[in-house]
Amino acid sequence: YSRWLCRARAEDLSDIAALKALYQTGVDLCGRTVMVVVGRNIPVTLIDIEKALLYFIHVMDHITVKEYVIVYFHTLTGEHNHLDSDFLKNLFDIVDIKYKKNLKAFYFVHPTFRSKVSTWFFTTFSVSGLKEKVLYLHNLQQLFTCIKPEQIDIPPFVLEYDARVNRPNHPDVASGL
């Protein structure tokens, strides 16, 4: 891990940072740092995966010294946005123990059936201890029970998608309020 961290600090990762696929936002209701991962902003087939790993380590190293949560927006991701399980397993094997110990929740927003099945297989057979931290949230209202809206920077396309898909069933909208 130390070698990876040294490389992450030395390398120019501005091209990966420009994707805005991983960033720190506010805190959850328990005061833990909230990190956001935007799946749609990860063009897996176009980026240098090793540089992406270095960027993850560079950004997360100081966050993981204390308790934190990750919000993953799976909203409108396509085939070209899915990281393969070998990469994720490698990432999990490389990172320091503090990443695993201090991760308190992984909020998976707007999952699909396929992403749930893939995540179940990955957390069951590849990485132990992560399965019980993954929480599937089908709308932003569920997320807001854990993180106040003003504490999280949500990409506009996620807000638009959630309003389009989930608002028609919302009682206030149905009643005209």
C-alpha positions in Angstrom: 0.0 0.0 0.0 2.8 2.4 0.8 4.3 2.0 -2.6 0.9 2.7 -4.2 0.4 5.8 -2.0 3.9 7.2 -3.0 3.1 6.7 -6.6 -0.4 8.3 -6.2 1.2 11.4 -4.6 3.9 11.7 -7.3 1.7 11.1 -10.4 -0.2 13.7 -12.4 -3.8 12.5 -11.9 -5.6 15.6 -13.2 -7.2 13.8 -16.1 -8.8 11.3 -13.7 -9.8 14.1 -11.3 -11.5 16.0 -14.2 -14.0 13.1 -14.5 -15.6 14.1 -11.2 -16.3 10.4 -10.5 -15.0 10.5 -6.9 -15.3 13.4 -4.5 -15.8 14.4 -0.9 -19.0 16.1 0.1 -20.5 16.7 3.6 -21.2 14.4 6.5 -24.0 11.9 7.3 -26.3 12.1 10.3 -23.7 10.5 12.4 -21.0 13.0 11.5 -19.0 10.7 9.2 -17.4 12.0 6.0 -19.4 11.3 2.9 -17.6 10.3 -0.3 -19.4 10.2 -3.6 -18.7 7.9 -6.5 -20.6 8.7 -9.8 -20.7 5.5 -11.9 -21.7 7.3 -15.1 -18.6 9.4 -14.9 -16.3 6.4 -15.1 -15.5 5.7 -18.8 -13.9 2.3 -18.1 -12.9 1.7 -21.7 -11.3 5.1 -22.1 -9.3 5.6 -18.9 -6.1 4.2 -17.6 -7.4 1.9 -14.8 -4.1 2.0 -12.9 -4.3 5.8 -12.8 -7.9 5.5 -11.6 -6.7 3.2 -8.8 -3.9 5.7 -7.9 -6.4 8.5 -7.8 -8.7 6.6 -5.5 -5.8 6.0 -3.1 -4.7 9.6 -3.4 -8.2 11.0 -2.5 -9.2 8.4 0.0 -6.0 8.0 2.1 -6.7 10.9 4.5 -10.4 10.2 4.5 -10.1 6.6 5.7 -8.3 7.4 8.9 -11.7 7.9 10.5 -15.2 6.6 9.9 -16.7 7.4 6.5 -19.5 6.3 4.1 -19.6 6.0 0.4 -22.6 7.0 -1.8 -22.4 5.3 -5.2 -24.7 6.7 -7.8 -25.4 3.9 -10.3 -27.9 6.2 -12.1 -27.8 5.9 -15.9 -24.6 3.9 -16.0 -24.0 1.9 -19.2 -21.9 -1.1 -20.0 -18.9 1.2 -20.6 -19.1 2.4 -17.0 -18.9 -0.9 -15.1 -15.7 -1.7 -13.4 -15.0 -5.4 -13.6 -14.8 -7.5 -10.5 -11.1 -8.3 -11.0 -10.3 -4.6 -10.7 -12.5 -4.2 -7.6 -11.0 -7.2 -6.0 -7.5 -5.9 -6.8 -8.4 -2.5 -5.3 -9.8 -4.2 -2.2 -6.6 -6.2 -1.8 -4.3 -3.2 -2.2 -5.9 -0.7 0.1 -4.9 -0.4 3.7 -6.9 -2.1 6.5 -8.2 1.4 7.6 -10.3 1.5 4.3 -12.2 -1.6 5.3 -12.4 -1.0 9.1 -13.6 2.6 8.8 -16.1 2.2 6.0 -19.4 2.2 7.8 -21.9 2.1 4.9 -21.9 1.8 1.1 -25.1 3.4 -0.2 -25.9 2.0 -3.6 -28.3 4.5 -5.2 -30.6 3.5 -8.2 -29.4 -0.1 -8.5 -30.6 -2.3 -11.3 -31.4 -6.0 -10.9 -28.2 -6.8 -12.7 -26.1 -4.6 -10.4 -27.7 -6.1 -7.3 -26.8 -9.6 -8.5 -23.3 -8.6 -9.5 -22.8 -6.9 -6.1 -24.2 -9.9 -4.2 -21.8 -12.3 -6.0 -18.8 -9.9 -5.5 -19.5 -9.3 -1.8 -20.2 -13.0 -1.2 -17.4 -14.6 -3.0 -14.6 -12.0 -3.4 -14.6 -9.7 -0.4 -15.6 -10.6 3.0 -17.0 -8.1 5.5 -18.4 -5.7 2.8 -21.8 -7.4 2.2 -23.4 -6.1 5.4 -22.3 -2.6 4.7 -24.0 -2.4 1.2 -27.5 -0.7 1.3 -29.6 -0.4 -1.8 -31.5 2.8 -2.1 -34.0 3.1 -4.9 -34.7 6.8 -4.5 -33.1 9.9 -3.1 -35.7 10.2 -0.3 -34.2 7.0 1.2 -30.7 8.5 1.0 -31.9 11.6 2.7 -32.9 9.6 5.8 -29.1 9.0 6.2 -27.6 12.2 4.8 -29.3 15.6 4.8 -29.8 16.9 1.3 -27.6 20.0 2.0 -24.7 17.7 3.0 -24.4 15.9 -0.3 -23.5 17.3 -3.7 -25.7 15.3 -6.1 -25.0 15.6 -9.9 -27.9 17.3 -11.7 -28.6 14.2 -13.9 -29.2 12.1 -10.8 -31.7 14.6 -9.4 -33.5 14.8 -12.8 -33.6 11.0 -13.1 -34.9 10.6 -9.5 -37.6 13.2 -10.0 -38.7 11.6 -13.3 -38.7 8.0 -12.0 -39.8 8.4 -8.4 -41.9 11.6 -8.1 -45.0 10.3 -9.9 -45.5 7.8 -7.0 -44.9 10.4 -4.3 -48.1 11.2 -2.4 -47.6 15.0 -2.5 -47.4 15.0 -6.3 -50.3 12.6 -6.7 -52.5 14.8 -4.5 -51.4 18.0 -6.3 -49.7 19.5 -3.3 
